[in-house]
Amino acid sequence: MKAKTPKESLTILTDMVLPGETNALNNLFGGEILARMDRACSISAQRHSRRIVVTASVNHVGFTKAVPVGSVVTVESKVSRAFSSSMEIYVDVWIEDRESRERTKVNEGIYTFVAVDRTGSPVKVPPIQPETELEKERFEGALRRKQLSLLLAGKIKASDATELKALFS
């Protein structure tokens, strides 16, 4: 299977925060941000695999700044690493200043999706060939993040988490 670059899966969703999507402080509900992130990541995984994809896990979400009503929100995602049938997708969330159009990162997350056939059985996906320094950094970290998730879920033994052990050697 021919390798693909992360930019081939790039997905950008831009929308405005409406009053019905906010909490009592007039900031975007966290669940609404998560839903937008999940949709973008799903599209990125589909673009990479050209298959039906399902969310396997939300590995990390970091909320760093509130998103006020009326904000223009941009969600950007792309595949950071592909394994056998699973893909790690890194997603960044930005808001835009109305006047200067300067962007501020307000959230990030790491999702895992699995490509499946029409019966729901996992299928192989193409590998990723990172190009930029950030893509290479995220690619390298993906195996450690996967091993940590598997270790915490009890699916591998600590002795098998070779990438994690290497951090402490």
Secondary structure, DSSP 8 states (H G I E B T S, - for coil): ---B-GGGG-EEEEEE--GGGB-TTSBB-HHHHHHHHHHHHHHHHHHHHSSEEEEEEEEEEEE-S--BTT-EEEEEEEEEEE-SSEEEEEEEEEEE-TTT--EEEEEEEEEEEEEE-TTS-B-----B---SHHHHHHHHHHHHHHHHHHHHTTSS-GGG-HHHHHHT-
